[in-house]
Amino acid sequence: MSVELQEVREHMGRHAPFDTLSDELLDEVASNIEVAYFKAGTDIHHYGQTISELCYIRQGAVDVYRRNGELYSRRGEGEIFGQFSLLRDNLVRFPSQAIEDTLLYYIPAEVFRRLCEEDDNFADFVELERPRLEATVDKYRRNNDMMITRVRKLVTRRPVMIEASASVQQAAQRMREENVTSALIYEASTSVDESQARYTFTDSQGRAWTLIGILTDVDFRNRVLAAGLAGDLPVIDIVSRPPRTIQSDESIHEAMLCMLRNNIHHLPVLHRRYPVGVLHLSDIVRYETNSSLYLVNNIFSQPSAKGLAQLSTDVRAAFVRMVSDGADSRMIGSALSTIGRSFTRRLLELAEEELGPPPVPYCFMALGSMARNEQVIVSDQDNALVLDDRFDAERHDDYFAALAQRVSDGLAACGYAYCKGNIMATNPRWRQPLSVWKRYFSDWIARPDPQALLDSSIFFDLDAVHGEETFVEQLQDLVAEQASQSPRFLAAMARNALNRKPPLGFFRGFVMENTGEHKNSINLKRRGTAPMVDLIRVHALACRSRAQNSFARLDDIAQTQLLPEGSGERIRYALEFISMVRIRHQALDIEEERDPDNNVEPENVSSEERHNLKDAFLVLSNAQKFLGFRYPMPRSR
């Protein structure tokens, strides 16, 4: 083989899908290429023209367009285009243009077809009808059985149902006879208020009933025996209500997270509104042993903050295991957020044991990635305290300042770094009564100056961790209602969301960090997931979504016409892929005993992964362009 052909072979052999070819096939490709040159701005393919070769970019950059003129993909050195036309009827479906001086290798159609027939990896790469990015993400998701297996698979018997009029003793006798550790308590339904409607069901005889709660062995111990109550007490007086429930077609993963997030071991399962079973935590453990389950149990059994800090290495081990087991970013983010919440709740319980009961009700509020259920292993703490409006700073603040300090120091010891921006409950500004928080939020929406926009981007991802959850629910309702009615605020948030751009060069390469210890790398949070989360948040605010998770927000956005058709799904796949690249590289850092971070070096990413990253960043870039168009700044009157 000549020196020229050897150079062609070596170059192509470094890039997907040629990097997995046998030597024989790679030699055949290199021996049959033809070379073509296009000046910048020159059309390569027109829609509908006949095509008889696969195009490989040796040097330069090419834009590939949809039929309507929308940019479909930007291809650079080592990438291919034209495969979809060869697989169909040899007619160009995606027009293309050189955006800088470009040198192409043409691979004849007959060689292309032989590669498809003889190499499965090559065929898989080029034969995907959907974009490669979407197919890759779906392949990862199919590998995770726990995400798709339904709760109903674990339900093996009907629930024991006891009427609310029964006595405690009668309930205990019934549970002993049935050999169960829990029973569902229900009563006849006459008039049901809106809050109870989802617990109302009809039996086979057409009678209406309301599920009012669940009774467990622990309730007998803690609420009857320990309290010295009599056995003739009505069971309704000790029942846990309202019950946390899950639909039978939800995933086992969702059931697990619900139990861990709420620190419960029994979860009623409903088919629509009708009770069909009760899931116990041990059912999930038997089905899919996962170290994060045991970790959460260990958290709540620790007697001190020091004991909690010793579990930080277990968190990393659980993270690495989930990654190696093929979990997707949504499962990993939810599990790590649940672990973070569990640390926080246990620290609050320990602090209350030491300081005594709180002088007024409160809710400890999570912000940012924990609130969105999107935490990764590299995470700092963002939190705040919402206090009852009876709060008096002179009489009560010493208690809550001490509470916040114990929690913040404890979280730092557990691996959650102090927030550099001081967005923590230890800051008096973020330790306020509910009425003050409502005023904060209303002022930020009404007057979106730069500081208000910064605060909004932090505090508008919020969720209750411990205490009076209704406090945080009221703030979520306020944001959903007021933000959607303020075009000026949405426009300002949209422009603020455009400050962080994806790392795509104007022509073909990645734009990398150019200073500091992470020089020549890409920060996948700052340049990828964070701007994606920002733009999703704006659309979610516009459609009054009360969801906090970015994927759940996309579900709500999909019910509207805020985005062009198909755009929401492209954003979903792009967010998932960038998140998983970030997560996998953090897991690799841990396995190789490095401190995990958000930076990756392109040379340490496989050829196929680089292609997919560029596709994902292009989706982000297009979504950002649309954001400014969708939310224009209203004209001044």
KACOR-V974171 format. One record per backbone hydrogen bond with DSSP energy under -1.0 kcal/mol. CO is the residue of the C=O (numbers start at 1). NH is the residue of the N-H. E is the energy in kcal/mol with one decimal. If there is no record, write none. Layout:
# KACOR-V974171
{{CO | NH | E} {CO | NH | E}}
This chain:
# KACOR-V974171
{{2 | 6 | -2.4} {3 | 7 | -1.9} {4 | 8 | -1.9} {5 | 9 | -2.8} {6 | 10 | -2.4} {7 | 11 | -2.1} {8 | 12 | -2.5} {9 | 13 | -2.3} {11 | 14 | -1.2} {12 | 15 | -1.8} {15 | 18 | -1.4} {18 | 21 | -1.3} {22 | 26 | -2.6} {23 | 27 | -2.5} {24 | 28 | -1.9} {25 | 29 | -2.3} {26 | 30 | -2.5} {27 | 31 | -2.0} {29 | 32 | -1.1} {34 | 106 | -3.8} {36 | 104 | -3.2} {38 | 102 | -3.2} {39 | 42 | -1.9} {42 | 98 | -2.6} {45 | 96 | -1.6} {46 | 49 | -1.8} {49 | 92 | -2.7} {52 | 109 | -1.8} {54 | 107 | -2.7} {55 | 81 | -1.7} {56 | 105 | -3.0} {57 | 78 | -3.2} {59 | 103 | -2.4} {61 | 99 | -2.2} {62 | 75 | -3.3} {63 | 97 | -2.1} {64 | 72 | -2.7} {64 | 73 | -2.1} {66 | 69 | -1.8} {70 | 66 | -3.3} {73 | 64 | -3.2} {75 | 62 | -2.8} {76 | 79 | -1.9} {79 | 57 | -2.6} {81 | 55 | -2.3} {82 | 86 | -1.6} {83 | 87 | -1.9} {85 | 90 | -2.5} {90 | 51 | -2.8} {92 | 48 | -2.4} {95 | 65 | -3.1} {96 | 44 | -2.3} {96 | 45 | -1.3} {97 | 63 | -2.7} {98 | 41 | -3.1} {102 | 38 | -2.8} {103 | 58 | -2.4} {103 | 59 | -1.7} {104 | 36 | -2.4} {105 | 56 | -2.4} {106 | 34 | -1.7} {107 | 54 | -2.8} {108 | 112 | -2.4} {109 | 113 | -2.4} {110 | 114 | -1.5} {111 | 115 | -2.2} {112 | 116 | -1.9} {113 | 117 | -1.9} {114 | 118 | -2.2} {115 | 119 | -1.9} {119 | 123 | -2.3} {120 | 124 | -3.0} {121 | 125 | -2.0} {122 | 126 | -2.0} {123 | 127 | -2.5} {131 | 135 | -1.8} {132 | 136 | -2.3} {133 | 137 | -2.1} {134 | 138 | -2.4} {135 | 139 | -1.9} {136 | 140 | -1.9} {137 | 141 | -2.1} {138 | 142 | -2.3} {139 | 143 | -1.0} {141 | 144 | -1.6} {145 | 148 | -1.1} {145 | 149 | -2.2} {146 | 253 | -1.4} {149 | 252 | -2.3} {150 | 153 | -1.7} {151 | 154 | -2.4} {160 | 184 | -3.0} {162 | 186 | -1.8} {163 | 166 | -1.8} {164 | 236 | -1.0} {166 | 235 | -3.0} {167 | 171 | -2.2} {168 | 172 | -2.3} {169 | 173 | -2.4} {170 | 174 | -2.2} {171 | 175 | -2.4} {172 | 176 | -2.1} {173 | 177 | -2.3} {174 | 178 | -2.2} {175 | 180 | -2.0} {181 | 217 | -1.6} {183 | 215 | -3.0} {184 | 162 | -2.8} {185 | 212 | -2.1} {185 | 213 | -1.4} {186 | 164 | -2.3} {187 | 210 | -2.7} {193 | 196 | -1.4} {196 | 199 | -1.9} {197 | 200 | -1.5} {199 | 211 | -2.8} {201 | 209 | -3.1} {203 | 206 | -1.9} {207 | 203 | -2.3} {208 | 189 | -2.4} {209 | 201 | -2.6} {210 | 187 | -1.8} {213 | 185 | -2.4} {214 | 240 | -2.0} {215 | 183 | -2.3} {216 | 220 | -1.5} {217 | 221 | -2.0} {218 | 222 | -3.2} {219 | 223 | -2.6} {220 | 224 | -1.0} {220 | 225 | -2.6} {221 | 226 | -2.5} {224 | 229 | -2.5} {225 | 228 | -1.2} {230 | 233 | -1.2} {231 | 169 | -2.7} {233 | 168 | -2.3} {234 | 237 | -1.9} {235 | 238 | -1.5} {240 | 214 | -1.9} {246 | 270 | -2.7} {247 | 250 | -1.9} {248 | 152 | -2.1} {250 | 151 | -2.7} {251 | 255 | -1.8} {252 | 256 | -2.6} {253 | 257 | -2.4} {254 | 258 | -2.3} {255 | 259 | -2.1} {256 | 260 | -2.5} {257 | 261 | -3.1} {258 | 262 | -1.6} {259 | 264 | -2.1} {265 | 281 | -2.0} {267 | 279 | -3.0} {268 | 246 | -1.9} {269 | 276 | -2.9} {269 | 277 | -1.2} {270 | 248 | -2.8} {271 | 274 | -2.2} {274 | 271 | -3.0} {277 | 269 | -3.3} {279 | 267 | -2.6} {280 | 283 | -1.7} {280 | 284 | -1.0} {281 | 285 | -2.1} {282 | 286 | -2.4} {283 | 287 | -1.5} {284 | 288 | -3.3} {290 | 293 | -1.7} {291 | 295 | -2.2} {292 | 296 | -2.1} {293 | 297 | -1.9} {294 | 298 | -2.5} {295 | 299 | -2.2} {296 | 300 | -1.9} {299 | 302 | -1.2} {304 | 308 | -1.5} {305 | 309 | -2.1} {306 | 310 | -1.3} {308 | 311 | -1.8} {309 | 312 | -1.5} {311 | 315 | -1.5} {312 | 316 | -1.4} {313 | 317 | -1.9} {314 | 318 | -2.6} {315 | 319 | -2.3} {316 | 320 | -2.6} {317 | 321 | -2.2} {318 | 322 | -2.3} {319 | 323 | -2.2} {320 | 324 | -2.6} {321 | 325 | -2.0} {322 | 327 | -2.4} {323 | 326 | -1.4} {328 | 332 | -2.4} {329 | 333 | -2.9} {330 | 334 | -2.1} {331 | 335 | -2.6} {332 | 336 | -2.7} {333 | 337 | -2.0} {334 | 338 | -2.3} {335 | 339 | -2.2} {336 | 340 | -2.4} {337 | 341 | -2.7} {338 | 342 | -2.2} {339 | 343 | -2.3} {340 | 344 | -2.1} {341 | 345 | -3.1} {342 | 346 | -2.5} {343 | 347 | -2.3} {344 | 348 | -2.2} {345 | 349 | -2.5} {346 | 350 | -2.5} {347 | 351 | -2.3} {348 | 352 | -2.5} {349 | 353 | -2.0} {350 | 354 | -1.6} {351 | 355 | -3.2} {352 | 356 | -2.3} {361 | 388 | -2.2} {362 | 468 | -2.4} {363 | 386 | -2.6} {364 | 465 | -2.7} {364 | 466 | -1.2} {365 | 384 | -2.0} {366 | 463 | -2.0} {368 | 372 | -1.7} {369 | 374 | -3.2} {382 | 367 | -2.2} {384 | 365 | -3.2} {385 | 432 | -1.5} {386 | 363 | -2.4} {387 | 434 | -2.3} {388 | 391 | -2.3} {392 | 396 | -3.1} {393 | 397 | -1.8} {396 | 400 | -1.6} {397 | 401 | -2.9} {398 | 402 | -2.1} {399 | 403 | -2.4} {400 | 404 | -2.7} {401 | 405 | -2.2} {402 | 406 | -2.2} {403 | 407 | -2.0} {404 | 408 | -2.8} {405 | 409 | -2.7} {406 | 410 | -2.0} {407 | 411 | -2.7} {408 | 412 | -2.1} {409 | 413 | -2.0} {410 | 414 | -1.2} {411 | 416 | -2.8} {412 | 415 | -1.3} {417 | 381 | -2.4} {419 | 422 | -1.7} {422 | 424 | -1.6} {423 | 383 | -1.6} {424 | 427 | -2.1} {427 | 430 | -1.9} {428 | 431 | -1.5} {430 | 385 | -2.4} {432 | 387 | -2.4} {433 | 437 | -2.0} {434 | 438 | -2.4} {435 | 439 | -1.7} {436 | 440 | -2.7} {437 | 441 | -2.6} {438 | 442 | -2.4} {439 | 443 | -2.6} {440 | 444 | -2.4} {441 | 445 | -1.9} {442 | 446 | -2.4} {443 | 447 | -2.6} {447 | 449 | -2.3} {449 | 453 | -2.5} {450 | 454 | -2.0} {451 | 455 | -2.6} {452 | 456 | -2.6} {453 | 457 | -2.2} {455 | 459 | -3.4} {456 | 460 | -2.1} {461 | 368 | -1.2} {463 | 366 | -2.9} {466 | 364 | -2.9} {467 | 469 | -1.4} {468 | 471 | -1.7} {469 | 473 | -2.1} {470 | 474 | -2.1} {471 | 475 | -1.2} {472 | 476 | -2.5} {473 | 477 | -2.3} {474 | 478 | -2.1} {475 | 479 | -2.4} {476 | 480 | -2.3} {477 | 481 | -2.2} {478 | 482 | -2.8} {479 | 483 | -2.0} {483 | 486 | -1.7} {486 | 490 | -2.2} {487 | 491 | -2.5} {488 | 492 | -2.2} {489 | 493 | -2.7} {490 | 494 | -2.4} {491 | 495 | -2.2} {492 | 496 | -2.1} {493 | 497 | -1.9} {496 | 499 | -1.3} {502 | 504 | -1.9} {503 | 511 | -1.8} {509 | 505 | -3.5} {513 | 520 | -3.3} {516 | 519 | -1.4} {518 | 521 | -1.0} {521 | 513 | -3.1} {522 | 600 | -2.2} {523 | 527 | -2.5} {524 | 529 | -2.5} {525 | 530 | -2.7} {528 | 532 | -1.5} {529 | 533 | -2.7} {530 | 534 | -2.4} {531 | 535 | -2.0} {532 | 536 | -2.0} {533 | 537 | -2.3} {534 | 538 | -1.6} {535 | 539 | -1.7} {536 | 540 | -2.3} {537 | 541 | -2.6} {538 | 542 | -2.0} {539 | 543 | -1.4} {540 | 545 | -2.4} {541 | 544 | -1.2} {549 | 553 | -2.5} {550 | 554 | -2.0} {551 | 555 | -1.5} {552 | 556 | -1.8} {553 | 557 | -2.8} {554 | 558 | -2.1} {556 | 559 | -1.2} {557 | 560 | -2.0} {564 | 567 | -2.0} {566 | 570 | -1.7} {567 | 571 | -2.3} {568 | 572 | -2.2} {569 | 573 | -2.4} {570 | 574 | -2.3} {571 | 575 | -2.7} {572 | 576 | -2.2} {573 | 577 | -2.4} {574 | 578 | -2.6} {575 | 579 | -2.3} {576 | 580 | -2.2} {577 | 581 | -2.3} {578 | 582 | -2.3} {579 | 583 | -2.6} {580 | 584 | -2.9} {581 | 585 | -2.0} {582 | 586 | -1.7} {583 | 587 | -2.4} {584 | 588 | -2.2} {585 | 589 | -2.0} {586 | 590 | -2.0} {587 | 591 | -2.5} {588 | 592 | -1.9} {589 | 594 | -3.5} {590 | 593 | -1.7} {598 | 524 | -2.7} {600 | 522 | -3.1} {601 | 604 | -2.5} {602 | 605 | -1.6} {606 | 610 | -2.4} {607 | 611 | -1.9} {608 | 612 | -2.2} {609 | 613 | -2.6} {610 | 614 | -2.4} {611 | 615 | -2.1} {612 | 616 | -2.6} {613 | 617 | -2.9} {614 | 618 | -2.0} {615 | 619 | -1.9} {616 | 620 | -2.1} {617 | 621 | -2.6} {618 | 622 | -2.6} {619 | 623 | -2.4} {620 | 624 | -2.3} {621 | 625 | -2.0} {622 | 626 | -2.0} {623 | 627 | -1.6} {624 | 628 | -1.4} {625 | 629 | -1.1} {626 | 630 | -2.7} {627 | 631 | -1.7}}
